[in-house]
Amino acid sequence: MIIGFSVLRFLHILGVVFMAWPLYALISVNERGRLGAPLGSDADTYMENIIKGQARRCYIFQLTVGATGLGLLMINGMGLTAILSNWVLTSKTILLIGVISLLSYVHLSLQPRIDTLFSGLDSSGQNIPDETRSKISSLRVRRKRLAGLCLFLVITLIILGVQVFEPFNPLLTLVLFVLAAIFAWRAYRGPIKYGWI
C-alpha cells in the first residue's frame, strides 16, 4: 500500500510538472517575436508546428494527473466523496477541468482555424494578404492569452496541491495566487530571460 501510494504520488507530481507546457508555449511565442521571423517563413512554421503539436501530450499529462489524483484518494482511504467535502480537492478538480477545457478549445477550435489560414499560403510565406495576416495574428494572440491563463491555472493547481493534507495560512495562499498571476502575466507579456525575472 505504501509503495502504491508513493508510485501514484510520484506519477501525479510528474504529470503536473509536464503540464508546464503553457510556460514553454509562451516562451516559444515570445522568442519567435524576438527572432522577427516573418509570418509563414520556415522559422515561423517550425515554431508553429512545435506549438500545435503539444495538445496530445498535454491531454495525456492532464489525464495522468486526474487518474493518479483519484487513485491517491482511493489508496489513502479518503474516497471520491473527498472531492466534494474538501475545498482544496474541489478547487483542484474544477481547475483541472478548466485547464482541459481551455486546451480543448485551443486544439479543437482555434488551432484548426489557424491551420486552415496557413494552408492557403504559398510555402515561401510571401505575398500574404493583409486580411489573412490579420486573422492569423488575431487567433495567435487569443491562443497566447489562453496559454497565459492556463499557466496561471496550472500554478494555482500546484499551490492547492501542496495543501491537500495541510492547508496553508489563507493569507499565504492569497499571496501565492497573486504571485502566480504576476508570473503568468510576465510570461505572457514578453521573454523571461532569467527564469523568474
FILUM-73428 format. One record per atom (N, C-alpha, C): x, y, z. Coordinates in pm, whole numbers, plus 50000, padded with zeros to 5 digits. Layout:
REM residues N
XYZ
...
END
This chain:
REM residues 197
500834988150000
500005000050000
500875012650000
501925012850083
502805024550089
503525026349956
503965015149896
504655016049768
503685021049661
502465015849659
501465020349562
501175035149576
501035039849699
500785054049724
501955062349674
503175057749703
504375065049662
504485065849510
504205054849443
504275054649296
503225064049238
501995063349289
500945072149240
501275086849264
501795089749382
502155103649414
503255108549320
504255099949294
505325103649201
504765106649063
503905097649011
503325099648879
502435112048875
501745114648985
500875126448994
501715139148984
502775139749062
503655151549061
504355152948925
504815141748869
505465142148739
504505147148631
503265142548636
502255147348541
502055162348550
502025167548673
501865182048692
503085189448638
504275184148662
505485190548609
505395191248456
504965180548393
504875180348247
503725189048195
502805192848282
501725201948242
502235216348232
503515218448249
504095231948241
504175237048098
503615229748002
503705233847863
503265248247839
502195253447904
501835267347875
502995277147893
503855274747992
505015283448012
505935282747890
506205270647844
507115269147731
506495273747599
505165272847590
504495278347472
504655293547470
504495299847585
504675314347593
506115318247562
507055310547614
508465313347585
508715312147435
508185301547372
508375299547228
507775311047148
506565315047184
505905325947111
506675338847126
507135341647247
507895354047270
509245353647199
509875342147195
511145340847123
510935342246972
509815336946923
509505338446780
509405353346747
508775360946837
508675375346817
510025382146817
510925377746906
512275383546912
513075380346786
512815368546728
513525364846605
513135373846489
511935378946495
511445386946384
511145378546262
510855365646285
510575356646173
509275360846105
509325363745976
508115367745905
507065356545907
505825360545907
504715351145906
504855341545788
504795328645815
504875318645709
506285314645671
507305321245728
508685317345697
508975303645757
510105297845718
510455284645771
510545284745923
511165295045980
511295295946127
509925297246192
509065305346134
507715307246188
506925294246181
507005287446068
506285274746050
506815264146145
508125263746163
508735254046255
508205256146397
508195268446443
507725271246579
506225268746591
505485271846488
504035269146488
503785254246502
504555246146431
504395231646439
504725226346578
505725232046643
506055228046780
504875231146872
504355243246860
503265247646948
502025239046927
501625237046803
500375229746780
500505214746807
501725209546807
501915195246828
501865190746973
501685199947065
501745196547207
500415191847265
499325194147197
497995191547255
497825177047301
498185167447217
498005153447255
498805150047379
500035154847384
500855152347503
500215158547627
499725170747611
499095177547725
497885169747776
497065164547684
495915156447727
496375144547809
497415137847764
497915126147837
498375130047976
499115141047987
499595145348119
498425149548208
497435156248151
496275160348230
495485148148277
495305138548189
494595126348228
495385118548332
496705118648320
497555112148421
497345118648557
497325131848560
497115139048686
495735135648744
494715135648660
493365132448708
493265118148760
493775108648682
493685094548722
494505091548847
495715096848854
496535094248973
495975101449094
495365113149073
494715120149183
493585111849242
492755106149154
491675097349202
492245085049271
493305079449213
493955067949276
494495071149414
495085082849430
495605086949561
494475088149663
493335093249621
492195094249712
491725080449756
491695071149663
491225057649695
492215050249785
493495050849750
494515043849830
494635049849970
494475062749979
494615069750107
493385067950196
492335061850141
491125059550220
490175071350226
490485081950154
489615093750156
488365091550070
488485083649965
487365081049876
487045092749786
486205090049687
485865100349590
485005111449649
484305108549758
483485119049821
484335130449875
485615127949895
486505138649943
486575150149844
486315147249716
486325157849615
485265168349649
484165163949708
483095173249743
483225178849884
483865171449972
483935175850112
485195183850145
486215183150062
487475190150087
487595201449984
487555214050030
487525225449937
488755225749846
489885221049896
491095220949813
490925211049698
490405199249728
490195189249623
489105193649525
488065200049577
487015205349490
487615215549393
488415224649448
489045235049366
489985229049262
490795219349305
491725213049211
490985206049097
489895199449131
489105192449029
488525202348928
487945213148979
487375223448891
488465229548803
489615232548863
490715238448786
491235228948679
491365216148712
491835206448613
490845205448497
489565205248528
488545205048422
488655217848339
488925229148405
489095241748334
490285241548240
491405236048286
492605235248202
492355226048082
491695214748106
491375205547996
490425212447897
489475220047948
488525227147861
489235237747776
490155245147837
490905255247761
491735248647651
492405237647685
493195230547585
492295225647472
491125220447508
490205215447406
489745226747314
489465238347370
489055249747288
490165253647190
491395254247241
492515257847154
492725247047048
492725234447090
493045223446999
491935220946896
490685222346939
489575218846851
488945230746778
489235242846823
488625254546760
489655264346703
490535269446788
491495279446741
492515273746644
493155262746683
494245257346601
493785253246461
492635246546447
492195243246310
491965255646223
491505266546283
491325278846205
492665284746163
493655284146253
495005288646217
495565279946105
495405266746120
495905257446019
495255259745882
493965262345883
493255264945757
493805277445689
494045287845767
494605300045710
496015297645654
496815289745726
498165286645678
498135278045552
497155269245542
497115260245426
496895267845295
496345279745304
496125287645184
497325296045143
498415295245218
499605303245188
500575295445101
501365302645023
502425295744950
503555292545047
504375283045010
505405278045101
506475288445134
506575298845054
507605309045081
507185318545193
505885318945221
505395328245324
505335342545275
505545344445146
505505358045090
504135360645028
503865373145005
502605377244942
501375372645020
501445373845151
500295370145235
499325381945236
498075379645197
497105390445200
496965396345342
496775409345349
496665416045479
495555410145565
494445406545502
493315400845577
493705387545641
494405379045567
494865366145621
495875368345732
496795377445710
497815380745811
497125385445941
496125393845927
495405399146041
494645388146116
494005379146041
493265368146105
494205358846181
495325355246120
496295346446186
496815353046313
497175365646302
497695372946419
496665373446531
495425376046496
494355376846596
494165363546667
494145352646590
493985339346651
495195335646737
496375339346692
497575336546771
497575344346902
497125356746898
497055364747021
496075358347119
494935353847068
493955347247155
494545334547215
495235326747132
495865314447182
496915317647288
497665328247267
498695332247364
498045336547496
496955344047489
496255348047612
495775335847689
495235326247617
494745314047683
495905306147743
497065306247680
498245299647738
498635306447868
498555319747872
498845327047996
497865323348106
496575322548071
495565318548169
495815304248215
496125295448120
496415281448154
497605280348248
498635288148222
499805288148310
499405292048451
498615302548465
498135306648597
497345295448664
496475288748589
495675277948647
496545266148690
497555262848611
498455251748648
499225255248775
499725267448785
500425271548907
499475271349026
498235275549004
497225275149110
496955260849154
496905251649058
496745237349091
497885232649181
499085237049152
500245233049233
500135239049373
499765251749382
499615258249512
498595250749597
497495246749535
496475239249609
496915224949636
497645219049542
498065205149557
498915202649680
499755212249714
500605210249832
499825212849961
498545216649947
497735219550065
496635209150091
496645198150020
495575188350035
495495183150178
496615179750236
496605173950370
496875183950480
497525194950447
497835205150548
497725218950484
496545225250498
496345238350435
497295248950488
497655258150399
498475269750438
497595280050507
498245289850565
497535301550615
496825307850494
495555311750508
494825317550393
495525329650332
496165337850414
496865349450361
498035345150272
498765334850315
499865329650233
499335324250101
498225316950106
497625311749983
497265323149889
496665333549942
496295345149861
497525351749799
498575353349879
499825359349828
500405350649716
500375337449733
500885328449629
500055329349502
498725330749516
497875332449398
498235345349323
498465356049399
498835368849337
500185367549266
501145361049331
502455359049268
502345350449143
501475340349147
501235331949029
500675340248914
499735349048947
499145357648844
500195367048785
501025372748871
502075381848823
503055374448732
503455362348773
504395354748690
503755350848556
502495346348558
501825342648433
501695354748342
501385366348400
501285378748321
502655382248262
503685380848343
505045383948298
505455374748183
505155361848196
505485352348089
504675355247963
503465360047979
502625363647865
503155376047794
503585385947870
503955398947815
505245398747732
506185390147765
507425390247689
508405379947740
509575379447678
510585369447716
510965370347864
511095358847925
511595358248063
512995352348057
513945361048038
515315356848010
515995349948127
515605353548249
516315348448367
515385340748459
514555332148405
513675323948487
512545332048547
512615334548676
511545341848745
511465356348704
512545361648651
512605376048623
512275378748476
END
